Amino acid sequence: MDKYLDIFKDSYQGYFNYLISEITSFHWDNYFYGLIIVSLVVWGLEIAFPWRKNQKIFRKDFWLDVFYMFFNFFLLNLIVLIFLSNTAEMVFNDVLELIGLHLSDFTLLDLNALPFGIGLLIFFFVSDFVQWNTHRLLHRVPFLWNFHKLHHSVKEMGFAAHLRYHWMEPIVYKSILYIPLAIIGGFQVEQVAIVHFFALTVGHLNHANLGWDYGVLKYLFNNPKMHIWHHAKELPAKSKYGANYGLTLSCWDYLFNTDHVPHNGRDIELGFEEDEKYPKDFLRQEGYPLTKE
């Protein structure tokens, strides 16, 4: 028990010091200012090249989404995520130790032993594929869907909608991602930062008021014209649980027949069935899953 209390203390103290350091210093992999820079650039693109020209710059729920963006990106880590992630790792390692195993026994590939570019691509594709499958679970499992509804409560798309999600979602994503990444152990901080900022940028663009599909690259990368159909309120019977689950890459949807882009979706209605009953403020949105079976 003492070691878990130490994890609790070290997680919060360590992350608080890290956050202060991020805010008071600037370096190339600074997550705090990186989020601000990426957000301002994509917002500028929205303003310069709006797809829905009648959509206001400060669209519906703009400030709520900005709050979610910083809450989920920073405060959520400080409040709960770091401790839970560290605890889950400790529990998993303790269980393996009880049966005479160690996490390194499952490592099939050491990315450090590969050229940097190849290791980076493997890390990127593996993590994106696992997250694509996790995203499908969020739509297929009713318990998880009650949490994921928050992200689909967006009624007007904009860059900040990317990070409107319930605090439970990253716990699900990181828990499922932990073992696959352990199997390809050895990824470096630089790799994580590069993949993180690339995914952040693509995610912001996917939700932005932009009418881009990147031409032939649409079969590889998710894009605004594709992702808006993921948020469509009405979907065909074959896609009743959702479509276009890709986070950064679209290729998984094309490979596994979960793609759905029937026509230009610029003005389609967004949301989900009976979303008019969904809470409109932060606290009730966070508590919503607790009120549903």
C-alpha positions as CSV (number, residue, x, y, z in Angstrom):
1,M,0.0,0.0,0.0
2,D,2.8,2.4,0.8
3,K,4.2,2.2,-2.7
4,Y,0.8,3.2,-4.1
5,L,0.7,6.2,-1.8
6,D,4.2,7.1,-3.0
7,I,3.0,6.8,-6.6
8,F,0.1,9.1,-5.8
9,K,2.4,11.7,-4.2
10,D,5.1,11.5,-6.8
11,S,2.6,11.6,-9.7
12,Y,1.0,14.8,-8.6
13,Q,4.1,16.5,-7.4
14,G,6.0,15.5,-10.5
15,Y,3.3,16.6,-12.9
16,F,2.7,19.9,-11.1
17,N,6.4,20.7,-11.3
18,Y,6.4,19.6,-15.0
19,L,3.4,21.8,-15.8
20,I,5.0,24.9,-14.1
21,S,8.2,24.2,-16.1
22,E,6.2,23.9,-19.4
23,I,4.5,27.3,-18.8
24,T,7.7,29.1,-17.7
25,S,10.0,27.8,-20.4
26,F,9.9,27.3,-24.1
27,H,11.4,24.3,-26.0
28,W,10.6,22.6,-29.2
29,D,8.6,19.8,-27.5
30,N,6.7,22.1,-25.1
31,Y,3.2,20.7,-24.9
32,F,1.6,23.8,-23.4
33,Y,2.7,26.3,-26.0
34,G,2.6,23.6,-28.7
35,L,-1.2,23.3,-28.1
36,I,-1.6,27.0,-28.2
37,I,0.4,27.4,-31.5
38,V,-1.3,24.5,-33.3
39,S,-4.7,25.8,-32.2
40,L,-4.1,29.4,-33.3
41,V,-2.7,28.2,-36.7
42,V,-5.7,25.9,-37.4
43,W,-8.1,28.6,-36.1
44,G,-6.5,31.0,-38.5
45,L,-7.0,28.6,-41.4
46,E,-10.7,28.3,-40.4
47,I,-11.1,32.1,-40.5
48,A,-9.2,32.4,-43.8
49,F,-10.8,29.4,-45.6
50,P,-14.1,28.7,-44.0
51,W,-16.1,25.8,-45.5
52,R,-19.4,26.8,-43.9
53,K,-19.2,30.5,-44.6
54,N,-22.3,31.3,-42.5
55,Q,-20.7,29.7,-39.4
56,K,-19.6,32.3,-36.9
57,I,-15.9,32.6,-35.9
58,F,-17.0,32.1,-32.3
59,R,-19.3,29.3,-33.2
60,K,-21.8,27.5,-30.9
61,D,-20.1,26.3,-27.7
62,F,-16.7,27.8,-28.8
63,W,-15.7,28.8,-25.3
64,L,-16.9,25.5,-23.8
65,D,-14.7,23.6,-26.2
66,V,-11.7,25.9,-25.5
67,F,-12.2,25.1,-21.8
68,Y,-12.3,21.4,-22.5
69,M,-9.2,21.7,-24.6
70,F,-7.1,23.0,-21.7
71,F,-8.9,21.0,-19.0
72,N,-8.4,17.7,-20.9
73,F,-4.9,18.5,-22.1
74,F,-3.4,19.7,-18.8
75,L,-5.7,19.8,-15.7
76,L,-7.1,16.3,-16.4
77,N,-3.5,15.0,-16.3
78,L,-2.9,16.8,-13.0
79,I,-6.1,15.7,-11.4
80,V,-6.4,12.0,-12.3
81,L,-4.7,10.6,-15.4
82,I,-1.0,10.6,-14.3
83,F,-1.8,8.8,-11.0
84,L,-4.1,6.2,-12.7
85,S,-1.6,5.6,-15.5
86,N,1.3,5.0,-13.0
87,T,-0.9,2.8,-10.8
88,A,-2.1,0.7,-13.7
89,E,1.5,0.1,-14.7
90,M,2.5,-0.9,-11.2
91,V,-0.5,-3.3,-10.8
92,F,0.2,-4.9,-14.2
93,N,3.9,-5.4,-13.3
94,D,2.9,-6.8,-9.9
95,V,0.6,-9.3,-11.4
96,L,3.2,-10.4,-13.9
97,E,5.7,-10.8,-11.0
98,L,3.3,-13.1,-9.1
99,I,3.4,-15.5,-12.0
100,G,7.2,-15.2,-12.5
101,L,7.1,-12.9,-15.6
102,H,8.4,-9.5,-16.4
103,L,7.1,-7.0,-18.9
104,S,10.3,-7.3,-20.8
105,D,9.5,-10.9,-21.5
106,F,6.8,-9.7,-23.9
107,T,8.9,-7.2,-25.8
108,L,9.1,-8.4,-29.4
109,L,10.8,-5.4,-30.9
110,D,13.2,-2.8,-29.6
111,L,12.6,0.4,-31.5
112,N,15.9,1.8,-30.3
113,A,17.6,-0.9,-32.3
114,L,16.1,0.4,-35.6
115,P,16.9,3.5,-37.6
116,F,15.1,6.5,-36.1
117,G,12.7,7.0,-39.1
118,I,11.6,3.3,-39.2
119,G,11.1,3.1,-35.5
120,L,9.1,6.3,-35.5
121,L,6.8,5.0,-38.3
122,I,6.3,1.7,-36.5
123,F,5.4,3.5,-33.2
124,F,3.0,5.8,-35.1
125,F,1.2,3.1,-37.1
126,V,0.9,0.7,-34.1
127,S,-0.4,3.4,-31.7
128,D,-2.9,4.7,-34.3
129,F,-4.2,1.3,-35.2
130,V,-4.8,0.4,-31.5
131,Q,-6.6,3.8,-31.0
132,W,-8.7,3.2,-34.1
133,N,-9.9,-0.1,-32.5
134,T,-10.4,1.6,-29.2
135,H,-12.5,4.3,-30.9
136,R,-14.7,1.5,-32.4
137,L,-15.3,0.1,-28.9
138,L,-16.4,3.5,-27.6
139,H,-19.2,3.3,-30.2
140,R,-20.1,-0.4,-29.9
141,V,-20.1,-0.8,-26.1
142,P,-23.1,1.0,-24.5
143,F,-21.2,1.7,-21.3
144,L,-18.4,3.4,-23.1
145,W,-20.7,5.1,-25.6
146,N,-22.3,7.0,-22.7
147,F,-18.9,8.6,-22.1
148,H,-18.2,9.2,-25.8
149,K,-21.5,11.0,-26.3
150,L,-19.9,14.1,-24.9
151,H,-17.6,14.3,-28.0
152,H,-20.6,13.8,-30.3
153,S,-22.6,16.5,-28.6
154,V,-20.8,19.0,-30.8
155,K,-23.4,20.7,-33.1
156,E,-21.1,23.0,-35.0
157,M,-17.6,21.7,-35.9
158,G,-14.5,23.7,-35.1
159,F,-10.9,23.0,-34.2
160,A,-11.4,23.0,-30.4
161,A,-14.1,20.3,-30.7
162,H,-11.2,17.9,-31.1
163,L,-10.6,17.9,-27.4
164,R,-14.1,17.9,-26.1
165,Y,-14.3,14.5,-24.5
166,H,-15.0,12.9,-21.1
167,W,-12.1,12.3,-18.7
168,M,-12.8,8.6,-18.8
169,E,-11.8,8.3,-22.5
170,P,-8.1,8.8,-22.2
171,I,-8.1,6.2,-19.4
172,V,-9.6,3.7,-21.8
173,Y,-7.3,4.7,-24.6
174,K,-4.1,4.6,-22.5
175,S,-5.1,1.3,-20.7
176,I,-5.6,-0.5,-24.0
177,L,-2.6,1.1,-25.6
178,Y,-0.2,0.1,-22.7
179,I,0.4,-3.5,-23.6
180,P,0.9,-3.1,-27.4
181,L,3.4,-0.3,-26.8
182,A,5.2,-2.4,-24.2
183,I,5.6,-5.1,-26.9
184,I,7.4,-2.6,-29.1
185,G,9.3,-1.1,-26.2
186,G,12.1,1.3,-26.5
187,F,10.4,4.4,-28.0
188,Q,12.0,7.6,-27.1
189,V,10.7,10.9,-25.8
190,E,11.4,12.5,-29.2
191,Q,9.3,9.9,-30.9
192,V,6.4,10.4,-28.6
193,A,6.5,14.2,-29.0
194,I,6.7,14.0,-32.8
195,V,3.7,11.6,-33.0
196,H,1.8,13.6,-30.4
197,F,2.1,16.9,-32.2
198,F,1.4,15.4,-35.6
199,A,-1.8,13.7,-34.3
200,L,-2.8,16.9,-32.5
201,T,-2.5,18.9,-35.7
202,V,-4.4,16.4,-37.8
203,G,-7.1,16.1,-35.1
204,H,-7.6,19.8,-35.0
205,L,-7.8,20.0,-38.8
206,N,-10.3,17.1,-38.9
207,H,-12.7,19.1,-36.7
208,A,-12.0,22.5,-38.2
209,N,-14.4,24.4,-40.4
210,L,-12.4,23.5,-43.5
211,G,-13.5,21.7,-46.7
212,W,-10.3,19.8,-47.4
213,D,-9.8,16.1,-48.2
214,Y,-6.1,16.2,-49.3
215,G,-6.8,14.6,-52.7
216,V,-5.3,11.1,-53.1
217,L,-3.9,11.3,-49.6
218,K,-7.4,11.1,-48.2
219,Y,-7.0,7.3,-48.3
220,L,-4.1,7.6,-45.9
221,F,-5.0,10.5,-43.6
222,N,-8.2,11.5,-41.9
223,N,-9.5,14.8,-43.1
224,P,-12.3,17.3,-42.5
225,K,-14.6,16.1,-45.3
226,M,-14.3,12.5,-44.0
227,H,-14.5,13.2,-40.3
228,I,-17.6,15.3,-40.4
229,W,-19.5,12.1,-41.4
230,H,-18.2,10.5,-38.2
231,H,-20.2,13.2,-36.4
232,A,-23.3,12.8,-38.6
233,K,-26.6,12.4,-36.7
234,E,-28.1,10.1,-39.3
235,L,-26.1,7.2,-40.7
236,P,-27.1,4.2,-42.9
237,A,-28.1,0.8,-41.4
238,K,-24.7,-0.7,-42.2
239,S,-23.0,2.0,-40.1
240,K,-25.5,2.2,-37.3
241,Y,-22.7,2.3,-34.7
242,G,-20.8,4.9,-36.5
243,A,-18.2,5.2,-39.3
244,N,-14.8,6.8,-40.1
245,Y,-13.3,5.8,-36.8
246,G,-9.8,6.9,-37.8
247,L,-8.0,9.4,-35.5
248,T,-5.0,10.4,-37.6
249,L,-5.1,7.7,-40.4
250,S,-8.1,7.0,-42.6
251,C,-6.5,3.8,-44.1
252,W,-7.9,1.5,-41.4
253,D,-11.5,2.6,-42.3
254,Y,-10.9,1.9,-46.0
255,L,-9.2,-1.4,-45.2
256,F,-11.9,-2.7,-42.9
257,N,-14.9,-1.2,-44.7
258,T,-15.9,1.3,-42.0
259,D,-15.6,4.3,-44.3
260,H,-18.6,6.4,-45.2
261,V,-18.4,9.6,-47.3
262,P,-21.5,9.4,-49.5
263,H,-21.4,13.1,-50.6
264,N,-20.2,16.6,-49.6
265,G,-21.2,16.7,-45.9
266,R,-20.7,20.4,-45.3
267,D,-24.2,21.1,-44.1
268,I,-25.3,17.8,-42.5
269,E,-26.8,17.7,-39.0
270,L,-24.4,16.7,-36.3
271,G,-25.0,14.8,-33.1
272,F,-26.8,11.7,-32.0
273,E,-30.4,10.5,-31.4
274,E,-32.1,12.6,-28.7
275,D,-29.1,14.8,-28.3
276,E,-31.5,17.7,-27.5
277,K,-31.8,16.1,-24.1
278,Y,-28.0,16.0,-23.5
279,P,-26.7,18.4,-20.9
280,K,-25.3,21.7,-22.1
281,D,-22.9,22.7,-19.3
282,F,-19.6,21.2,-18.2
283,L,-20.5,19.8,-14.8
284,R,-23.6,18.0,-16.0
285,Q,-21.9,16.7,-19.1
286,E,-19.2,15.2,-16.9
287,G,-21.8,13.6,-14.6
288,Y,-24.0,12.4,-17.4
289,P,-22.7,8.8,-17.7
290,L,-23.4,8.3,-14.0
291,T,-27.1,8.9,-14.6
292,K,-27.4,6.3,-17.4
293,E,-27.4,2.5,-17.2
